[in-house]
Amino acid sequence: MAKEISAMIKLQVRGGAANPSPPVGPALGAKGVNIMEFCKQFNARTQEKQGKLLPVVITVYTDKSFDFIVKQPPVAVQLLEAAKLKSGSGVPNREKVGKVTWAQVQAIAEDKMVDLNCFTMDSAMSMVAGTARSMGLTVTGAKPSNN
């Protein structure tokens, strides 16, 4: 028999660094989840992604047990990492703050493909390139053609 779901919680937590302080503690405590158990499981599962900002979707059941899915880091975070910047542009249409290559865009699209709502690598690359443009990053080089 399947468990009945009581809540879905979406958080962004640094890999290997979950602790009971905000935002994790209050979000889970309000639903009656064992906070320390979540922190132990999350930190064990994200050891290899230490320090990276990771979205996590926590499914809380009526018996206060939980499951969680750890997703890939957000595209914006990966683009900033690739461009070696701290933040994007305040006025992205006028002020460009950095550059990324199509090879970097393709690597990010391949990494993030499981979380994106597209079916082809070409459309995934277009989504990542659009995010880059909206952050004030210029995508340089020739776009590789995928058939």
Buried (B, 14 or more C-beta within 10 A) or exposed (E): EEEEEBBEBEBEBBBBBBBEEEEBBEBBEEBBBBBEEBBEBBBEBBEEBEEBBBBBEBBBBEEEEBEBEBBBBBBBBBBBEBBEBEEBBEEBEEEBBBBBBBEBBBBBBEBBBEBBEEEEBBBBBBBBBEBBBEBBBEBEEEEEEEE
